[in-house]
Amino acid sequence: MKWPKVLILFVTLVFLTGCRTDVNVRIDLHRNGSGEVSITIKLDDEALAAAEVGGEKVEDTIRLDDLPKQGWTLGDWTRGS
C-alpha cells in the first residue's frame, strides 16, 4: 500500500526541516483478526507552516482515497489548537 510510504516521506521531510513533529501509531488487534490503526501526528507551528507551503492544508495534501478500495474505513481529520 502507498500510505506508509507517504507517511514516512512526510514525517522525514518535516523532521529534516528542524521542526517539532510527534507521531503516535496505535494498533489494536481483536480476537477475530480485525483491528484498528490510528495515527496521530502533532506538528508545531513551524512544521505546520512548512507542510502547508503553497496554501494547501495538510488534510488536502495527504491522499488516502485509495484506502477504502482496499477495505479500510477512514475516520475524519481532526485539527487541534
Helices and strands as residue ranges (DSSP letters): H 3-16, E 21-29, E 35-43, H 45-51, H 58-61, G 68-70
